[in-house]
Amino acid sequence: MTQKDTQLSIEALSEQLYQVLHEQESLSEHDVEALARLELMIETKLFMEDSRENPEEYLLERFQSRLLNFEEEHPSLSAIIRRISNSLSNIGV
């Protein structure tokens, strides 16, 4: 199987997965865990591919993306961490 065939196969399977998930009203705990493992596997593969080209830029982008997600999910905690960080920076740490 060529890389192009593999890519097309992955795209078709991901579309099928999307359709199945879209039709579900709720997911079981087992389904959520399986999807989390799948997400981790995909992110790891993408990281390996992207990091070969420009690892520093990729890591910075991923960090910024995770930081934005964290700030959206935990705004009050993010504000506290930001104030602590600014205070430490102001005293030279």
C-alpha positions in Angstrom: 0.0 0.0 0.0 1.4 3.4 -1.0 1.5 6.4 1.3 -1.3 8.0 -0.9 -3.4 4.9 -0.5 -2.8 4.8 3.3 -3.8 8.5 3.5 -7.0 7.9 1.5 -7.8 4.9 3.7 -7.3 6.9 6.9 -9.4 9.7 5.6 -12.2 7.3 4.7 -12.0 5.6 8.1 -12.0 9.0 9.9 -15.1 10.0 8.0 -16.8 6.8 9.0 -15.8 7.3 12.6 -17.1 10.9 12.5 -20.5 9.7 11.1 -20.8 7.0 13.8 -19.9 9.5 16.6 -22.2 12.1 15.2 -25.2 9.7 15.3 -24.5 8.7 18.9 -26.4 10.7 21.6 -23.9 9.8 24.3 -20.8 7.7 24.6 -20.0 5.0 27.2 -17.0 5.4 29.5 -15.3 2.7 27.5 -15.9 4.6 24.2 -14.5 7.8 25.7 -11.4 6.0 26.9 -10.9 4.3 23.5 -11.3 7.7 21.7 -8.8 9.3 24.1 -6.3 6.5 23.3 -6.9 7.0 19.6 -6.4 10.8 19.9 -3.1 10.2 21.8 -1.9 7.8 19.1 -2.8 10.2 16.3 -1.1 13.2 18.1 2.0 11.1 18.7 2.2 10.2 15.1 1.6 13.8 14.0 4.2 14.9 16.4 6.8 12.5 15.1 6.1 13.6 11.5 6.1 17.3 12.3 9.0 17.2 14.7 11.3 15.8 12.0 10.9 19.0 9.9 11.1 21.7 12.6 11.0 20.3 16.1 11.4 23.6 18.0 8.6 25.4 16.1 6.3 22.4 16.4 6.9 22.1 20.2 6.2 25.8 20.6 3.0 25.6 18.6 1.8 22.6 20.6 2.6 24.3 23.9 0.7 27.4 22.9 -2.2 25.4 21.8 -2.3 23.5 25.0 -2.0 26.7 27.0 -4.9 28.3 25.2 -7.0 25.2 25.8 -6.1 25.2 29.5 -6.9 28.9 29.8 -10.3 28.3 28.2 -11.1 25.4 30.5 -9.7 26.9 33.7 -9.9 30.7 33.4 -9.7 31.5 37.1 -6.8 29.2 37.7 -5.0 30.6 34.6 -5.4 34.1 36.0 -3.9 33.1 39.3 -1.0 31.3 37.6 -0.4 34.4 35.3 -0.3 36.7 38.4 2.2 34.4 40.1 4.3 34.3 37.0 4.3 38.0 36.6 5.2 38.5 40.3 8.1 36.1 40.0 9.2 37.9 36.9 9.0 41.2 38.6 11.4 40.1 41.3 13.8 38.6 38.8 13.0 34.9 39.0 
